[in-house]
Amino acid sequence: MADSILNITGSQSFALPLKTVDLGTLFYIVYILIIAYIIVRISSFLLKKIAERLPRFRHAFTMLIPLIKIIVYFLALYFILTSLVEPNLTELIAFFGLFGAALGFGLKDLFADIVGGIVIIFEKPYQIGDKITIGDNYGEVTDIGIRSTRLLTPGDSAVSVPNYLVFSQAVSSGNAGNVAMMVIIDIFIDSGCDGGSAIKILKEAMVTSKYVIIAKKFPFTVLIEDFPGYHRIRGKAYVNDLRFEFEFRSEVTRRTWAELKKHGINPPLFHPSITAPGAEQ
């Protein structure tokens, strides 16, 4: 056994008893890392498969994935350190504290991401499978890692958002952990057209959609608002699965406009800009 001095600040030092590192120790460390990786991959795969078969509990199963990642990787770190350091609990705790402080000076963003990931897992401002807006990014949460959250945007782009943003950015969740999600559909018609008929047509298109869910817990509504030169007909309804958000919006919009044209209801000459999905005006 060899004694090593860990110098933290230049003025403080801590005597750390290190074991002799040989080829067997290196193989053991590689073995631990491989096993941890395999466990994470297999457990993630199985949980995703189970979640797909039980859509009602999809979020509950998928949120076990980041928790398993943290547990497995921290256990792997513990086994690696105990293979290098004499397993004296007091000295090991002191080492973790001093080593963490030392790394914190240069890797504070990484530690902020890790802490942010832990907060996300336990506080659940959003979950895997949620449709969220964080900062300038909107999309479905596909993974919550130790360092970042991955989103799949409507344009099928994968975006990695640092976990520490949960402390500084407002997070908007479209479904808050539920499989069902409200979808807002805006139809703009000329101010000279019959707004009452337009309301009925949009309502009929929504309630007859194969993607909609209507219940006491999931109400729907259609509203009209007047603007100079046009009416905005806004429908709000829940899709039975948030993954059908865009299919629902596209189907209802297409069917609504086909029926509006039959009734001589036209779009405005001035077409207002449409807000991003889920945004309120």
VOPAGU-2260 file (C-alpha; in pm, 1 decimal, decimal comma):
REM VOPAGU-2260
SITE   aa  ch    i         X         Y         Z
SITE  MET   A    0       0,0       0,0       0,0
SITE  ALA   A    1     125,3     347,2     -84,8
SITE  ASP   A    2      30,9     672,7      89,3
SITE  SER   A    3     -64,1     960,4    -135,2
SITE  ILE   A    4    -120,4    1329,8     -57,7
SITE  LEU   A    5    -416,7    1499,4    -223,0
SITE  ASN   A    6    -347,6    1876,4    -233,3
SITE  ILE   A    7    -668,5    2071,8    -269,7
SITE  THR   A    8    -589,8    2440,3    -237,7
SITE  GLY   A    9    -213,8    2452,2    -215,0
SITE  SER   A   10    -228,2    2523,8     159,8
SITE  GLN   A   11    -441,6    2227,7     268,4
SITE  SER   A   12    -358,9    1862,8     214,0
SITE  PHE   A   13    -518,7    1532,3     294,7
SITE  ALA   A   14    -338,4    1201,8     340,0
SITE  LEU   A   15    -513,2     941,5     127,6
SITE  PRO   A   16    -407,6     574,8     152,7
SITE  LEU   A   17    -391,6     440,2    -201,4
SITE  LYS   A   18    -367,0      77,0    -300,2
SITE  THR   A   19    -105,8     -48,6    -540,9
SITE  VAL   A   20    -244,3     -27,3    -893,0
SITE  ASP   A   21    -158,5    -327,7   -1108,2
SITE  LEU   A   22    -291,0    -479,1   -1430,0
SITE  GLY   A   23    -559,5    -669,4   -1238,5
SITE  THR   A   24    -691,0    -342,8   -1091,0
SITE  LEU   A   25    -711,4    -183,9   -1435,0
SITE  PHE   A   26    -902,4    -484,5   -1571,3
SITE  TYR   A   27   -1137,1    -462,2   -1271,7
SITE  ILE   A   28   -1209,8     -93,3   -1342,7
SITE  VAL   A   29   -1279,5    -165,0   -1709,7
SITE  TYR   A   30   -1502,9    -457,4   -1606,5
SITE  ILE   A   31   -1703,5    -232,5   -1370,6
SITE  LEU   A   32   -1752,7      30,0   -1641,7
SITE  ILE   A   33   -1865,8    -228,6   -1897,5
SITE  ILE   A   34   -2108,9    -390,9   -1653,3
SITE  ALA   A   35   -2254,2     -49,8   -1557,4
SITE  TYR   A   36   -2300,7      40,3   -1924,2
SITE  ILE   A   37   -2469,3    -293,2   -2003,0
SITE  ILE   A   38   -2703,5    -266,9   -1703,6
SITE  VAL   A   39   -2808,7      84,6   -1804,3
SITE  ARG   A   40   -2864,0     -11,9   -2167,9
SITE  ILE   A   41   -3061,5    -328,3   -2092,8
SITE  SER   A   42   -3274,9    -170,2   -1820,6
SITE  SER   A   43   -3349,6     131,0   -2044,9
SITE  PHE   A   44   -3448,9     -97,4   -2332,8
SITE  LEU   A   45   -3675,3    -315,2   -2116,1
SITE  LEU   A   46   -3843,1     -21,1   -1944,3
SITE  LYS   A   47   -3915,1     147,1   -2278,2
SITE  LYS   A   48   -4067,1    -176,2   -2412,0
SITE  ILE   A   49   -4285,3    -213,1   -2102,4
SITE  ALA   A   50   -4387,7     153,0   -2126,4
SITE  GLU   A   51   -4498,2     106,5   -2488,4
SITE  ARG   A   52   -4711,8    -194,1   -2392,2
SITE  LEU   A   53   -4869,9      -5,2   -2100,5
SITE  PRO   A   54   -4932,0     345,6   -2238,0
SITE  ARG   A   55   -5136,5     444,3   -1934,9
SITE  PHE   A   56   -4826,9     404,0   -1716,2
SITE  ARG   A   57   -4573,7     508,3   -1980,3
SITE  HIS   A   58   -4436,6     804,2   -1789,7
SITE  ALA   A   59   -4401,5     609,5   -1465,0
SITE  PHE   A   60   -4183,0     346,1   -1630,2
SITE  THR   A   61   -3975,9     583,2   -1844,4
SITE  MET   A   62   -3892,5     801,3   -1542,6
SITE  LEU   A   63   -3723,8     499,7   -1384,0
SITE  ILE   A   64   -3459,0     516,0   -1657,8
SITE  PRO   A   65   -3272,9     830,7   -1538,6
SITE  LEU   A   66   -3302,5     712,0   -1176,0
SITE  ILE   A   67   -3139,7     379,1   -1265,7
SITE  LYS   A   68   -2865,4     563,6   -1454,5
SITE  ILE   A   69   -2774,0     773,0   -1151,7
SITE  ILE   A   70   -2779,1     475,1    -911,6
SITE  VAL   A   71   -2576,7     247,1   -1139,2
SITE  TYR   A   72   -2312,1     504,8   -1231,2
SITE  PHE   A   73   -2266,2     621,8    -872,9
SITE  LEU   A   74   -2229,4     260,3    -759,1
SITE  ALA   A   75   -1974,5     206,7   -1036,4
SITE  LEU   A   76   -1783,7     514,5    -917,2
SITE  TYR   A   77   -1789,8     382,6    -561,2
SITE  PHE   A   78   -1651,5      40,2    -662,9
SITE  ILE   A   79   -1379,5     201,1    -873,7
SITE  LEU   A   80   -1269,6     428,9    -589,3
SITE  THR   A   81   -1266,6     145,6    -336,8
SITE  SER   A   82   -1043,9     -50,1    -574,2
SITE  LEU   A   83    -794,4     235,9    -564,3
SITE  VAL   A   84    -837,5     353,9    -205,2
SITE  GLU   A   85    -839,3     164,5     124,0
SITE  PRO   A   86   -1208,7     133,1     213,7
SITE  ASN   A   87   -1196,7     336,6     534,3
SITE  LEU   A   88   -1537,1     503,7     556,0
SITE  THR   A   89   -1420,8     822,8     731,2
SITE  GLU   A   90   -1133,3     881,2     491,5
SITE  LEU   A   91   -1350,7     791,9     191,8
SITE  ILE   A   92   -1615,1    1048,2     290,6
SITE  ALA   A   93   -1345,7    1310,7     343,3
SITE  PHE   A   94   -1196,3    1222,7       6,0
SITE  PHE   A   95   -1531,8    1260,3    -171,9
SITE  GLY   A   96   -1580,7    1601,3      -9,7
SITE  LEU   A   97   -1234,2    1732,7     -89,1
SITE  PHE   A   98   -1220,5    1578,0    -433,5
SITE  GLY   A   99   -1563,0    1718,9    -517,8
SITE  ALA   A  100   -1455,3    2062,8    -398,0
SITE  ALA   A  101   -1139,8    2043,4    -606,6
SITE  LEU   A  102   -1328,4    1943,6    -920,1
SITE  GLY   A  103   -1598,3    2198,3    -851,3
SITE  PHE   A  104   -1360,9    2485,9    -922,6
SITE  GLY   A  105   -1306,0    2371,8   -1279,0
SITE  LEU   A  106   -1618,8    2166,4   -1348,9
SITE  LYS   A  107   -1893,2    2364,7   -1179,9
SITE  ASP   A  108   -2116,0    2351,5   -1490,1
SITE  LEU   A  109   -2088,7    1972,4   -1501,5
SITE  PHE   A  110   -2181,5    1946,2   -1133,8
SITE  ALA   A  111   -2468,0    2190,3   -1187,9
SITE  ASP   A  112   -2593,9    1962,4   -1468,1
SITE  ILE   A  113   -2572,6    1655,6   -1241,8
SITE  VAL   A  114   -2756,1    1831,9    -959,0
SITE  GLY   A  115   -3010,8    1957,6   -1210,8
SITE  GLY   A  116   -3064,7    1600,9   -1334,0
SITE  ILE   A  117   -3127,1    1479,8    -978,3
SITE  VAL   A  118   -3372,7    1765,8    -919,1
SITE  ILE   A  119   -3557,4    1682,8   -1242,9
SITE  ILE   A  120   -3590,5    1316,2   -1144,4
SITE  PHE   A  121   -3730,8    1383,6    -798,0
SITE  GLU   A  122   -3914,5    1716,2    -844,5
SITE  LYS   A  123   -4049,1    1614,9   -1189,2
SITE  PRO   A  124   -4096,2    1953,8   -1357,1
SITE  TYR   A  125   -4112,8    1733,3   -1665,8
SITE  GLN   A  126   -4079,8    1363,1   -1744,7
SITE  ILE   A  127   -3967,6    1144,8   -2032,2
SITE  GLY   A  128   -4242,7    1157,1   -2291,8
SITE  ASP   A  129   -4363,7    1506,3   -2198,6
SITE  LYS   A  130   -4400,6    1780,7   -2457,6
SITE  ILE   A  131   -4219,6    2079,1   -2308,0
SITE  THR   A  132   -4091,6    2423,9   -2389,6
SITE  ILE   A  133   -3764,5    2519,5   -2220,6
SITE  GLY   A  134   -3587,7    2832,1   -2332,6
SITE  ASP   A  135   -3629,6    2855,2   -2709,2
SITE  ASN   A  136   -3673,5    2478,9   -2753,6
SITE  TYR   A  137   -4000,9    2286,9   -2789,4
SITE  GLY   A  138   -4031,4    1911,7   -2829,0
SITE  GLU   A  139   -4085,2    1569,8   -2672,6
SITE  VAL   A  140   -3850,1    1467,2   -2392,3
SITE  THR   A  141   -3684,3    1148,4   -2515,1
SITE  ASP   A  142   -3422,3    1108,4   -2242,7
SITE  ILE   A  143   -3310,7    1263,5   -1915,1
SITE  GLY   A  144   -2939,7    1198,4   -1872,1
SITE  ILE   A  145   -2696,4    1279,8   -1595,7
SITE  ARG   A  146   -2576,5    1589,1   -1783,5
SITE  SER   A  147   -2852,2    1688,7   -2025,3
SITE  THR   A  148   -3211,5    1643,7   -2134,1
SITE  ARG   A  149   -3273,8    1541,5   -2493,1
SITE  LEU   A  150   -3569,5    1676,8   -2689,4
SITE  LEU   A  151   -3711,9    1566,9   -3022,7
SITE  THR   A  152   -3844,4    1878,1   -3195,8
SITE  PRO   A  153   -4140,0    1888,0   -3438,7
SITE  GLY   A  154   -3882,1    1900,8   -3718,3
SITE  ASP   A  155   -3726,6    1570,9   -3595,0
SITE  SER   A  156   -3415,3    1747,6   -3469,8
SITE  ALA   A  157   -3253,2    1609,7   -3153,6
SITE  VAL   A  158   -3167,2    1889,4   -2911,1
SITE  SER   A  159   -2960,8    1845,6   -2593,6
SITE  VAL   A  160   -3054,5    2094,2   -2321,4
SITE  PRO   A  161   -2821,4    2124,3   -2018,2
SITE  ASN   A  162   -2995,4    2012,2   -1699,0
SITE  TYR   A  163   -2885,3    2321,6   -1504,8
SITE  LEU   A  164   -3128,5    2531,6   -1712,3
SITE  VAL   A  165   -3406,7    2397,4   -1490,1
SITE  PHE   A  166   -3278,3    2643,8   -1227,5
SITE  SER   A  167   -3279,4    2950,1   -1453,9
SITE  GLN   A  168   -3534,0    2889,7   -1732,6
SITE  ALA   A  169   -3911,4    2865,6   -1714,3
SITE  VAL   A  170   -4029,6    2518,3   -1817,6
SITE  SER   A  171   -4372,2    2476,2   -1976,5
SITE  SER   A  172   -4511,9    2121,4   -1994,8
SITE  GLY   A  173   -4798,8    2058,6   -2232,6
SITE  ASN   A  174   -4919,5    1746,6   -2054,3
SITE  ALA   A  175   -4760,4    1749,2   -1704,8
SITE  GLY   A  176   -4694,5    1376,5   -1698,1
SITE  ASN   A  177   -5025,7    1269,0   -1853,8
SITE  VAL   A  178   -5054,9    1073,7   -2176,0
SITE  ALA   A  179   -5338,2    1300,6   -2292,1
SITE  MET   A  180   -5252,1    1657,9   -2388,0
SITE  MET   A  181   -5445,5    1969,0   -2481,8
SITE  VAL   A  182   -5397,0    2086,4   -2838,6
SITE  ILE   A  183   -5492,8    2435,2   -2953,3
SITE  ILE   A  184   -5611,0    2485,9   -3310,5
SITE  ASP   A  185   -5657,2    2833,0   -3457,3
SITE  ILE   A  186   -5866,1    2899,6   -3766,8
SITE  PHE   A  187   -5866,9    3251,3   -3913,0
SITE  ILE   A  188   -6161,1    3365,1   -4125,1
SITE  ASP   A  189   -6259,9    3692,2   -4288,7
SITE  SER   A  190   -6447,1    3929,5   -4058,0
SITE  GLY   A  191   -6738,7    3941,5   -4301,5
SITE  CYS   A  192   -6802,6    3566,7   -4277,2
SITE  ASP   A  193   -7041,5    3386,6   -4042,5
SITE  GLY   A  194   -6846,5    3321,9   -3724,6
SITE  GLY   A  195   -7123,9    3113,0   -3569,5
SITE  SER   A  196   -7116,3    2860,3   -3851,4
SITE  ALA   A  197   -6736,8    2849,0   -3834,5
SITE  ILE   A  198   -6755,6    2763,0   -3463,0
SITE  LYS   A  199   -6994,6    2473,5   -3530,1
SITE  ILE   A  200   -6777,8    2339,7   -3812,9
SITE  LEU   A  201   -6455,8    2346,4   -3608,7
SITE  LYS   A  202   -6633,6    2187,7   -3311,4
SITE  GLU   A  203   -6769,7    1904,7   -3527,7
SITE  ALA   A  204   -6427,5    1839,9   -3680,8
SITE  MET   A  205   -6267,2    1816,9   -3335,4
SITE  VAL   A  206   -6520,5    1593,3   -3158,3
SITE  THR   A  207   -6532,0    1343,7   -3448,0
SITE  SER   A  208   -6154,8    1308,2   -3475,0
SITE  LYS   A  209   -6013,0     962,8   -3404,7
SITE  TYR   A  210   -5738,1    1123,5   -3195,7
SITE  VAL   A  211   -5957,8    1320,5   -2955,0
SITE  ILE   A  212   -6055,7    1222,2   -2601,0
SITE  ILE   A  213   -6361,4    1384,1   -2445,5
SITE  ALA   A  214   -6447,9    1335,4   -2078,6
SITE  LYS   A  215   -6519,9    1537,6   -1766,7
SITE  LYS   A  216   -6146,7    1543,7   -1700,4
SITE  PHE   A  217   -6072,3    1631,9   -2063,8
SITE  PRO   A  218   -6320,1    1901,3   -2175,4
SITE  PHE   A  219   -6314,5    2081,1   -2507,8
SITE  THR   A  220   -6413,1    2431,6   -2605,8
SITE  VAL   A  221   -6437,6    2653,4   -2913,9
SITE  LEU   A  222   -6406,7    3031,4   -2884,1
SITE  ILE   A  223   -6427,0    3321,9   -3125,8
SITE  GLU   A  224   -6240,3    3649,6   -3098,6
SITE  ASP   A  225   -6274,8    3952,5   -3325,0
SITE  PHE   A  226   -5978,2    4139,2   -3468,4
SITE  PRO   A  227   -5963,5    4414,5   -3732,1
SITE  GLY   A  228   -6023,0    4236,7   -4062,5
SITE  TYR   A  229   -6059,5    3880,8   -3933,0
SITE  HIS   A  230   -6207,2    3643,6   -3674,5
SITE  ARG   A  231   -5998,5    3392,3   -3485,5
SITE  ILE   A  232   -6179,2    3065,1   -3413,7
SITE  ARG   A  233   -5983,8    2882,8   -3144,3
SITE  GLY   A  234   -6054,4    2521,5   -3055,2
SITE  LYS   A  235   -5910,2    2350,2   -2749,6
SITE  ALA   A  236   -5932,4    1972,8   -2707,8
SITE  TYR   A  237   -5727,9    1683,1   -2572,2
SITE  VAL   A  238   -5561,7    1416,9   -2783,6
SITE  ASN   A  239   -5572,2    1065,0   -2638,4
SITE  ASP   A  240   -5194,6    1038,0   -2682,4
SITE  LEU   A  241   -4963,9    1339,6   -2695,8
SITE  ARG   A  242   -4771,4    1177,5   -2980,5
SITE  PHE   A  243   -5071,7    1248,5   -3202,6
SITE  GLU   A  244   -5053,0    1623,6   -3142,9
SITE  PHE   A  245   -4961,3    1715,2   -3500,0
SITE  GLU   A  246   -5175,4    1446,7   -3662,6
SITE  PHE   A  247   -5476,3    1580,7   -3471,8
SITE  ARG   A  248   -5402,6    1942,9   -3559,7
SITE  SER   A  249   -5348,1    1858,2   -3926,5
SITE  GLU   A  250   -5658,3    1639,6   -3959,7
SITE  VAL   A  251   -5891,6    1886,0   -3786,9
SITE  THR   A  252   -5755,0    2184,3   -3978,8
SITE  ARG   A  253   -5789,3    2004,7   -4312,7
SITE  ARG   A  254   -6146,7    1886,1   -4246,2
SITE  THR   A  255   -6250,7    2223,5   -4106,2
SITE  TRP   A  256   -6131,2    2418,2   -4409,4
SITE  ALA   A  257   -6292,9    2170,9   -4649,4
SITE  GLU   A  258   -6628,2    2230,6   -4477,1
SITE  LEU   A  259   -6578,0    2607,3   -4443,2
SITE  LYS   A  260   -6528,5    2641,3   -4817,4
SITE  LYS   A  261   -6856,1    2456,2   -4878,5
SITE  HIS   A  262   -7031,2    2722,3   -4669,2
SITE  GLY   A  263   -6857,9    3009,8   -4845,4
SITE  ILE   A  264   -6644,6    3098,7   -4544,8
SITE  ASN   A  265   -6307,6    3232,8   -4658,8
SITE  PRO   A  266   -5974,8    3313,9   -4495,0
SITE  PRO   A  267   -5896,2    3681,3   -4433,1
SITE  LEU   A  268   -5715,4    3889,8   -4691,6
SITE  PHE   A  269   -5467,8    3975,5   -4417,7
SITE  HIS   A  270   -5339,4    3647,8   -4270,8
SITE  PRO   A  271   -5220,4    3690,4   -3910,6
SITE  SER   A  272   -4910,3    3513,4   -3788,9
SITE  ILE   A  273   -4982,7    3191,7   -3599,6
SITE  THR   A  274   -4814,6    3133,7   -3267,5
SITE  ALA   A  275   -4595,4    2835,9   -3181,9
SITE  PRO   A  276   -4763,8    2510,1   -3066,7
SITE  GLY   A  277   -4914,0    2545,8   -2723,2
SITE  ALA   A  278   -4859,6    2922,0   -2699,8
SITE  GLU   A  279   -5135,8    3143,7   -2568,5
SITE  GLN   A  280   -5228,5    3487,4   -2703,8
